[in-house]
Amino acid sequence: MPEDNSPELHVTFNDHFTPHATAGIYTVRARQELYKENGERIDTGEQELPESAQRFEIRPVRFVLKSASVHALYPPAGSAGRYDTVLPHITLSRAVLPWERELTGTRAREHAPWLALLVFAEGELPGDESAMGQTTRRTVADLVDPAEAGVIGPNLSGPSLTPEVLSSKCETIDVPAGVFRAVVPYQDELYYLAHVRDVNVPTLRQGGEDLVEGRYAVITANRFARVPGRYAVHLVSLEGYEPHAAPNPPTGHDAVRLCALWSWSFHHAPDTALDIPGLITNLVAPSRTDPDNLALRVNIPAPESPPDEAETYARERLRLGYAPVPFRTLSGEATYAWYRGPFTPVTAPQVPDPGLAPGHTTADHALIYEQEHGLFDVSYAAAWTLGRTLALADPDYAAQLARARREIANRAAVLRKITADPARAGRSLETGRSLRALRELAETAGGQALAAALAAPQAAEPLPRRPRRRSARLTTDALLADERSVSALRETAEEHVGSMPEWLEGLSRFAGVPFAYLVPDGRMLPPESLRLFRIDLAWVQAVLAGAADVGLHTFQDRALDAQIRSAVGRRRSAALPAAGLLIYSTLVRAWPDFPIFMFADGAQLAELRRERLADDVLLYLFDAVPDRIEIREPGQGIHFGLDHGDVISLRSLGGTGRPPLGKPLEETFPERGDGDNDDTVFTRYLRPRPEGQTRDVLRLRGTDGFVPGLAAALGRDDLSPGEFALQLVNTPIIQELRPLPERSS
């Protein structure tokens, strides 16, 4: 799996978490016996010490569940989205809760939970026609022994049902007998619908759930929301209903009254939700017929008849990523020219210097003229002009560049004066003071000779002769040939470049560049598309040259400009983008940060820029050309259900000679075929329903059940609850792409 910046997540699925003693009344007996050293018992007969007995009751949650016990719900309460392949589930912070009580009966399987998660559609519950998750508050006595005719309650008895308990309140729902039989998990199925999750991760928010370190119990439903509408979900107790959780339950009643420990609702609205796997698949669909269809260019249909020379030329230009743009010549003629931005569908050739050397004041030097067709290529000229325009439009950058040019010009003027005067030529360029006095002082033994000279009588001597000045200052070329002068100019440039290196580095990654310069024709990036490209470094150099040439007016400006460019270059990052991709999709609006990874020779490439250029347009830039690209469905936390295509993406269960536990096996269940009538979980493993009703409840057991079939596909006779949960974890779709063929323009 590719790496990302998310915290490392370790999740372990365990089968169950059973207590040493379940609910019930227990008696602890204590008896003392006395023995001699030789093992002979002393307290016999009338001397035997009396036995002590203490009765106590383990009374876990039964009719009421505190809110602190509920860690997360999925789908989230009150949410609307596409949930037709999701099995709703509830995560409980009290991990032992589903196994604190035991179901009875001949069909009860060891470690089966006493809780079940039931899903009801609109119109199925008489007291909640709109499926809002509403319940009715009643006493436990009304739950156990309903007064209404035709309604049955759980078969509960025993000393634990004290008058105090029977008079307490609980939330209840009345479920029509037919609906209950259709949706309730059978006793041998309950075993697979509960497991324990051990989480070891820093707090991480994903898909409405806080993944916090700890141990949790998870109860999963057995019903899919396949019909659009609202659904109510109830965590209910099946204690006392063991005979009814079976394929052939008792009859003779109209409704079943259940204790609802927790309830919520959600809305399955496929028309208003995004089909993320389908959208990702659609993004790369054009590459199935021709990989070049994902190149950033205008893709036009093949000609119906052999094209003439002009059409062949135009088609080739479009294939190379060019677009025709309006152009007016210097003589005023209106025509068109070719333009290609920095994003190219092919590898741009090494262009002989198109006049990108520093020191230009117009873009004419970067125009390319095709004599054969009489057309201009304005790509680099447009880039140079754009760089100049962006530089002038940024007051901070323009002011810093003007200040740097002024300061270095002033320093050059001072240096020319100093070097032109022999009396000042020996002075320090840093302080401006004479170095001769310091040298003489150092040669006089710490100043002793100087002190003696000052104490001696004065002698009349002729005044020293002043040296003749040079007739002219040094030229700029001569100044730049002097090593000390160049060093001083370099220091001045370093002091005044300010934030120009950072600004130019952003420009090299197209910060602030209008989208029309990157994609000159809308047909290159149609809606719901993905396009790959390489970077034309000559275009990047041209836009940087335009920004750096601002403020060049004189020959001296051009001569000194190299010092500013060098100072900027030393502080800029050497990494330039080499490739990238653009996505124009509603996916960007919904998931602006969904993960995309690029690799070269197995190593993940550095991401230089990731930015939304518009609400539904996303740009990625990388530092090298990849040989593999992975587009992954955004993370949705740990949820359960089916994967894209209504199948299960199988994961390894580990073992000797097998892939590590949890590793994808690149296989599906049911296995996908080559035809259009492939089996899915929906076509093979759902309970039958009356004609006209949509099947939506999993058939887990039986000779043709979902669990036996899934186990057989994994080479096993059966699955444990943890293994079953591992297979049900929704697998994010991973779309892999290979690079465009290596071509040059």
SVG drawing of the C-alpha trace seen along z (x, -y; Angstrom):
<svg xmlns="http://www.w3.org/2000/svg" viewBox="-57 -73 121 111">
<polyline fill="none" stroke="black" stroke-width="0.4" points="0.0,0.0 1.3,-3.5 2.2,-5.7 0.5,-8.9 0.5,-11.4 -2.2,-9.7 -1.3,-8.3 -0.3,-4.6 -3.4,-2.5 -3.4,0.9 -6.8,2.6 -7.3,6.2 -10.6,8.1 -11.3,10.6 -14.1,13.1 -15.7,12.3 -14.9,11.0 -16.8,13.2 -16.8,12.6 -15.9,15.3 -19.4,15.1 -22.5,14.1 -25.8,12.6 -27.5,14.7 -27.7,15.4 -24.6,17.1 -23.8,18.6 -20.3,18.5 -19.7,21.2 -16.8,21.1 -15.8,24.0 -12.9,24.2 -11.2,27.5 -8.4,28.0 -5.6,30.6 -2.6,31.8 0.8,31.8 0.5,35.5 -2.6,34.7 -5.1,36.0 -8.3,33.9 -9.2,32.4 -12.7,30.8 -14.8,33.9 -18.2,34.7 -19.6,32.2 -16.4,30.2 -16.8,29.5 -16.9,25.8 -20.1,24.5 -20.2,23.7 -20.7,20.1 -22.7,19.2 -23.2,15.9 -25.6,15.3 -25.1,12.5 -26.4,11.5 -24.6,10.3 -27.0,7.9 -25.5,6.3 -27.4,4.1 -30.7,5.6 -33.4,3.0 -31.6,-0.3 -28.3,-1.3 -26.4,-4.4 -25.3,-6.8 -21.6,-6.5 -21.8,-2.9 -22.3,-3.9 -19.1,-4.9 -20.2,-5.3 -23.0,-4.6 -22.9,-4.0 -24.5,-5.3 -24.4,-8.4 -27.7,-9.3 -29.7,-11.6 -27.3,-11.3 -28.3,-11.0 -26.2,-9.3 -25.6,-6.2 -25.8,-3.2 -27.2,-0.4 -24.0,1.7 -23.5,0.9 -24.4,3.1 -25.3,0.7 -23.4,1.2 -23.0,-0.1 -19.8,-0.3 -20.0,0.1 -17.4,-1.2 -18.2,1.6 -16.6,4.5 -18.1,7.2 -21.7,6.1 -22.9,8.4 -21.7,11.5 -22.8,10.6 -26.0,12.5 -26.6,15.9 -29.3,17.1 -30.9,20.4 -32.4,23.1 -31.1,26.0 -30.1,23.7 -28.1,21.3 -24.5,21.3 -21.7,20.9 -20.6,17.2 -23.6,15.9 -24.6,12.4 -27.9,11.7 -28.1,8.4 -29.1,7.9 -29.2,4.9 -32.5,4.7 -33.1,2.4 -36.7,1.4 -37.8,-0.5 -40.5,-3.2 -44.0,-1.8 -42.8,1.4 -43.3,0.4 -46.8,-0.8 -45.5,-3.2 -42.9,-4.7 -44.3,-4.8 -41.7,-7.3 -38.8,-5.2 -37.4,-8.1 -36.2,-5.7 -39.0,-6.4 -39.8,-4.1 -42.5,-3.8 -41.6,-4.2 -43.2,-1.4 -42.6,0.4 -40.7,3.7 -43.9,5.4 -45.7,4.1 -42.7,5.4 -42.8,8.9 -46.6,9.2 -48.3,7.0 -51.9,6.2 -52.7,5.8 -54.2,8.8 -52.0,10.6 -48.8,9.0 -46.2,11.2 -43.3,10.2 -40.0,12.0 -40.3,15.1 -38.4,13.8 -38.7,15.2 -36.7,15.7 -35.9,14.0 -34.0,11.1 -37.4,9.7 -38.1,8.1 -41.1,5.7 -38.6,2.8 -37.3,4.0 -40.8,4.7 -41.9,1.2 -38.8,-0.5 -39.1,-2.1 -37.6,-1.0 -37.9,-1.8 -39.9,0.6 -41.0,1.2 -43.8,3.4 -42.8,5.3 -45.4,7.0 -44.8,10.8 -44.2,11.0 -41.6,8.2 -39.9,9.7 -39.6,13.1 -38.2,11.5 -35.4,9.5 -34.4,11.1 -31.0,13.0 -31.3,16.7 -29.5,17.9 -26.8,19.6 -26.3,16.4 -26.0,14.1 -22.6,15.7 -21.1,14.0 -22.7,10.5 -20.8,9.5 -17.0,9.1 -14.5,7.2 -12.3,4.5 -8.9,3.6 -7.7,0.2 -4.2,-1.1 -4.0,-4.6 -3.8,-8.3 -7.3,-9.9 -8.3,-10.0 -11.5,-11.3 -12.8,-9.3 -16.2,-9.0 -18.1,-10.2 -16.2,-7.9 -13.5,-8.7 -10.9,-5.9 -9.7,-6.1 -7.3,-3.6 -9.2,-1.0 -11.4,2.2 -14.9,2.0 -17.7,4.4 -19.3,4.1 -22.8,5.3 -23.5,5.6 -26.9,5.7 -27.8,8.3 -29.9,6.1 -29.0,3.7 -30.8,0.5 -31.4,1.4 -34.6,-0.7 -34.2,-4.5 -35.9,-6.0 -35.5,-6.4 -34.5,-3.5 -34.7,-3.0 -32.1,-1.0 -32.8,0.5 -30.3,2.4 -32.7,4.9 -32.5,7.7 -33.3,11.2 -33.3,12.7 -36.5,14.6 -37.1,14.8 -34.8,17.8 -37.6,19.9 -38.6,17.0 -35.0,16.5 -35.2,19.5 -36.3,20.3 -39.6,21.8 -40.7,19.8 -43.9,20.2 -47.0,18.6 -50.3,17.5 -49.4,13.8 -49.7,10.6 -46.7,8.6 -43.6,9.0 -42.7,6.4 -38.9,5.8 -36.8,3.8 -34.9,1.2 -31.7,0.3 -30.6,-2.2 -32.2,-3.6 -31.4,-6.0 -32.3,-6.6 -30.6,-7.4 -31.7,-8.2 -30.6,-6.1 -30.6,-8.7 -28.6,-7.4 -29.6,-10.2 -28.2,-12.9 -25.0,-11.0 -21.8,-10.4 -21.0,-7.0 -17.3,-7.4 -16.0,-4.0 -18.1,-4.6 -16.7,-8.1 -13.1,-7.0 -13.6,-4.2 -15.2,-6.6 -12.2,-9.0 -9.9,-6.5 -12.4,-4.8 -11.1,-6.5 -7.7,-4.8 -9.3,-1.4 -9.5,-2.0 -6.3,-4.1 -3.9,-5.1 -3.2,-8.3 -6.8,-9.4 -5.7,-10.5 -3.1,-12.9 -3.7,-16.6 -4.6,-17.6 -7.5,-18.1 -8.6,-14.6 -10.4,-14.7 -12.0,-11.8 -10.1,-10.0 -10.7,-11.3 -13.3,-9.5 -11.1,-9.9 -7.4,-10.4 -6.5,-13.9 -4.7,-16.4 -1.4,-18.0 -2.9,-20.9 -5.2,-18.7 -2.3,-16.3 -0.2,-19.2 -3.1,-20.5 -3.8,-17.1 -0.1,-16.6 0.0,-19.9 -3.1,-19.0 -1.6,-15.6 1.5,-17.4 -0.7,-19.5 -0.9,-22.7 -4.0,-24.9 -4.8,-27.5 -5.0,-31.1 -5.8,-34.5 -2.7,-36.4 -2.0,-39.8 1.3,-40.5 3.3,-43.6 2.0,-44.7 -1.6,-44.5 -2.7,-41.3 -5.2,-39.1 -4.3,-35.4 -3.8,-32.6 -0.7,-31.1 0.0,-27.9 0.3,-27.9 1.2,-25.2 1.4,-25.7 3.8,-24.1 1.7,-20.9 2.5,-18.8 1.2,-15.3 4.7,-14.4 8.2,-15.0 9.2,-18.5 12.5,-18.5 15.6,-20.4 15.0,-23.7 18.0,-25.6 18.1,-28.8 15.0,-30.7 16.3,-33.9 15.7,-33.1 19.1,-34.5 18.6,-37.4 18.4,-41.0 15.4,-41.3 12.8,-44.0 10.2,-42.5 8.8,-39.1 9.8,-39.2 13.0,-37.3 11.0,-34.2 8.7,-34.0 9.2,-30.9 8.4,-31.3 7.6,-28.3 8.6,-29.3 7.1,-26.3 3.5,-27.1 3.9,-30.8 2.8,-30.6 4.2,-31.6 4.6,-29.5 3.9,-32.0 4.3,-29.5 7.6,-30.9 6.8,-34.5 3.5,-34.2 5.3,-32.7 7.8,-35.5 5.1,-38.1 3.1,-36.3 6.1,-36.3 6.7,-40.0 3.0,-40.8 2.7,-38.7 5.9,-40.3 4.6,-43.9 1.3,-43.0 2.8,-41.9 3.8,-45.1 6.1,-43.3 8.1,-41.4 8.3,-44.5 9.4,-46.7 12.1,-44.3 13.5,-43.8 13.6,-47.6 15.3,-48.1 17.9,-45.4 18.7,-46.9 19.0,-50.4 21.2,-49.2 23.6,-47.2 23.9,-50.1 24.7,-52.5 27.4,-50.1 28.8,-49.7 29.1,-53.5 31.0,-53.7 33.3,-50.9 34.1,-52.7 35.1,-55.9 37.2,-54.0 39.0,-51.9 39.6,-55.0 41.5,-56.9 44.9,-55.4 44.8,-57.2 41.6,-55.3 42.2,-52.1 43.8,-50.5 40.9,-51.2 38.6,-48.5 35.5,-48.1 33.6,-47.2 34.6,-50.1 36.0,-52.7 39.0,-53.4 42.6,-53.2 44.4,-49.9 47.9,-51.4 47.8,-52.9 46.7,-49.6 49.5,-47.8 52.1,-50.3 50.8,-50.1 51.1,-46.3 54.7,-46.6 55.8,-49.0 55.8,-46.5 52.5,-47.3 52.7,-51.1 55.9,-51.7 57.7,-53.2 54.7,-55.4 54.7,-56.7 58.5,-57.5 58.0,-59.3 55.3,-61.5 57.6,-62.5 60.6,-63.4 61.1,-67.1 59.5,-68.0 61.6,-68.4 60.9,-70.5 60.1,-68.3 58.6,-69.0 54.9,-68.1 54.3,-64.8 53.3,-64.9 49.7,-64.0 49.3,-61.1 47.8,-61.9 44.1,-60.8 43.1,-58.6 41.6,-60.4 38.4,-58.2 36.4,-55.8 36.6,-52.1 34.1,-50.6 31.4,-48.2 33.2,-45.3 36.5,-46.2 34.7,-46.5 33.2,-43.1 36.7,-41.7 37.9,-42.8 37.5,-40.0 37.2,-42.3 34.5,-44.4 32.5,-41.3 32.6,-40.0 31.2,-43.3 28.5,-43.3 27.6,-39.7 27.1,-40.7 24.9,-43.6 22.7,-41.4 22.4,-38.8 21.3,-41.5 18.5,-42.8 16.9,-39.8 14.3,-39.6 11.5,-37.1 12.1,-37.0 13.5,-33.4 10.3,-32.1 8.1,-34.1 10.0,-32.8 9.9,-29.2 6.1,-29.5 6.0,-30.8 8.1,-27.8 5.2,-25.7 2.7,-27.9 1.4,-29.8 -0.8,-32.6 -0.7,-31.4 -4.1,-31.8 -5.7,-28.5 -6.0,-29.5 -2.2,-29.5 -2.1,-26.0 -5.0,-24.5 -5.6,-26.8 -8.5,-24.9 -11.5,-23.6 -11.7,-20.4 -8.4,-19.3 -10.0,-18.8 -13.7,-18.0 -16.0,-17.5 -15.5,-14.2 -12.0,-13.6 -8.5,-13.0 -5.5,-14.1 -1.8,-13.4 1.1,-15.6 4.8,-16.3 6.4,-19.7 8.0,-21.7 11.0,-23.1 11.7,-25.7 8.3,-27.2 9.1,-27.4 12.4,-29.1 10.6,-31.6 8.1,-32.6 10.9,-33.0 13.0,-35.0 10.0,-37.4 9.7,-37.9 13.4,-38.4 13.8,-40.9 11.6,-43.5 13.4,-46.8 16.2,-46.3 16.7,-49.7 20.4,-50.3 23.5,-48.4 24.7,-48.6 21.4,-47.0 22.0,-44.1 25.6,-43.7 24.8,-43.7 21.6,-41.6 23.7,-38.4 24.6,-39.1 20.9,-39.4 20.0,-36.2 22.9,-34.3 21.8,-35.5 18.2,-34.4 19.3,-31.1 21.5,-30.2 18.4,-30.5 15.9,-28.7 15.0,-25.1 16.5,-23.0 13.4,-20.8 11.3,-21.7 8.1,-19.8 8.5,-17.1 5.0,-15.7 1.5,-15.9 -2.1,-15.4 -5.4,-17.4 -8.8,-16.2 -12.0,-17.9 -14.8,-16.1 -17.5,-16.4 -15.3,-14.1 -13.0,-17.1 -15.9,-19.1 -16.9,-16.3 -13.4,-15.0 -10.9,-17.8 -8.1,-15.7 -8.6,-12.2 -5.3,-10.3 -3.2,-10.0 0.2,-8.5 2.9,-8.4 5.9,-5.9 9.1,-5.6 11.1,-2.4 9.1,-1.4 9.8,-4.6 7.1,-7.1 7.6,-10.5 7.7,-13.8 4.5,-15.8 5.5,-19.4 2.0,-20.9 -1.5,-19.8 -4.2,-22.5 -7.8,-23.0 -7.7,-25.5 -11.5,-25.6 -14.3,-23.9 -14.1,-20.8 -10.5,-21.1 -7.5,-19.6 -3.9,-19.9 -1.0,-17.6 2.7,-18.2 5.5,-15.7 9.3,-15.9 9.8,-13.2 7.9,-11.3 6.2,-8.3 6.0,-4.7 2.9,-4.0 0.0,-6.0 -2.5,-5.0 -5.8,-6.7 -7.5,-5.6 -11.0,-6.0 -11.1,-8.4 -11.0,-6.6 -14.4,-6.0 -13.3,-4.7 -13.9,-1.0 -17.3,-0.2 -18.8,3.1 -20.5,4.1 -19.8,4.9 -17.2,3.5 -17.6,2.1 -19.6,4.5 -21.6,5.8 -18.9,8.4 -16.4,9.0 -12.7,8.3 -11.0,11.2 -8.3,10.7 -5.8,13.3 -6.5,15.1 -2.8,15.8 -1.2,19.1 1.9,21.0 2.7,20.5 0.0,17.8 0.1,14.0 0.2,12.0 -3.1,11.6 -5.3,9.0 -3.4,8.6 -5.7,8.3 -5.7,11.4 -6.7,9.6 -9.8,12.0 -13.5,11.4 -16.4,13.4 -18.4,14.3 -15.7,14.5 -16.1,12.0 -16.4,13.5 -16.0,12.1 -19.7,11.8 -22.4,9.3 -24.3,11.8 -21.7,12.2 -23.0,13.4 -23.0,10.9 -23.9,11.2 -27.3,9.7 -28.1,12.3 -27.0,15.3 -27.0,14.8 -30.2,12.9 -33.2,14.4 -36.3,14.8 -39.1,12.3 -42.6,12.2 -43.0,11.4 -42.6,7.7 -40.5,7.0 -36.7,6.3 -34.5,8.9 -32.2,7.2 -31.5,9.5 -28.3,11.7 -28.8,15.5 -25.7,16.3 -26.1,20.0 -27.3,23.1 -25.7,25.2 -26.0,22.3 -25.4,19.6 -23.1,16.6 -20.7,17.7 -20.1,21.3 -19.5,19.9 -17.2,17.2 -15.3,19.7 -14.9,22.1 -13.5,19.3 -10.8,18.8 -10.1,22.5 -11.7,22.9 -14.6,25.0 -15.9,22.1 -15.1,18.6 -14.9,17.1 -16.6,13.7 -13.3,11.8 -12.4,13.5 -15.9,12.7 -15.6,9.1 -12.2,8.8 -13.8,9.9 -16.7,7.4 -14.6,4.3 -15.3,2.1 -12.2,2.0 -11.4,-1.4 -11.1,-1.1 -7.6,-1.5 -7.3,-2.6 -3.8,-2.0 -2.4,-3.9 0.7,-3.4 2.6,-6.4 2.1,-7.7 4.3,-6.2 7.6,-8.0 7.3,-10.4 8.9,-13.7 7.4,-16.7"/>
</svg>
